[in-house]
Amino acid sequence: MLESIGRRMRERVEAAGEADPASQDILIAVTQDVEKHHWTMQAQR
């Protein structure tokens, strides 16, 4: 589940692109957090 959320978040980051750099920065930070949690969950298996 976290993997698909991360994938969709990366798509949102790309879509924000140059049009809205501030929102893109926020999305990047959130995406990094989601991917970190996904990695942690995978490592605990």
C-alpha positions as CSV (number, residue, x, y, z in Angstrom):
1,M,0.0,0.0,0.0
2,L,2.8,2.5,0.9
3,E,4.5,1.6,-2.3
4,S,1.5,2.7,-4.4
5,I,1.1,5.8,-2.4
6,G,4.8,6.6,-2.9
7,R,4.4,6.0,-6.7
8,R,1.4,8.4,-6.9
9,M,3.2,11.0,-4.8
10,R,6.2,10.9,-7.2
11,E,3.7,11.5,-10.1
12,R,2.3,14.5,-8.2
13,V,5.8,15.9,-7.6
14,E,6.5,15.7,-11.4
15,A,3.1,17.3,-12.1
16,A,3.8,20.2,-9.8
17,G,7.1,20.8,-11.5
18,E,8.1,24.4,-12.3
19,A,4.5,25.6,-12.1
20,D,4.5,25.6,-8.3
21,P,7.9,25.1,-6.7
22,A,6.7,25.6,-3.1
23,S,4.1,22.9,-3.4
24,Q,6.6,20.7,-5.1
25,D,9.0,21.0,-2.2
26,I,6.2,20.0,0.2
27,L,5.3,17.1,-1.9
28,I,9.0,16.0,-2.1
29,A,9.2,16.1,1.7
30,V,6.0,14.1,2.2
31,T,7.1,11.6,-0.5
32,Q,10.4,11.0,1.2
33,D,8.6,10.3,4.5
34,V,6.2,7.8,2.8
35,E,9.1,6.1,1.1
36,K,11.1,5.9,4.4
37,H,8.1,4.3,6.2
38,H,7.7,1.9,3.3
39,W,11.4,0.9,3.5
40,T,11.1,0.4,7.2
41,M,8.1,-1.8,6.9
42,Q,9.8,-3.9,4.2
43,A,13.0,-4.2,6.3
44,Q,11.0,-5.5,9.3
45,R,9.5,-8.4,7.3
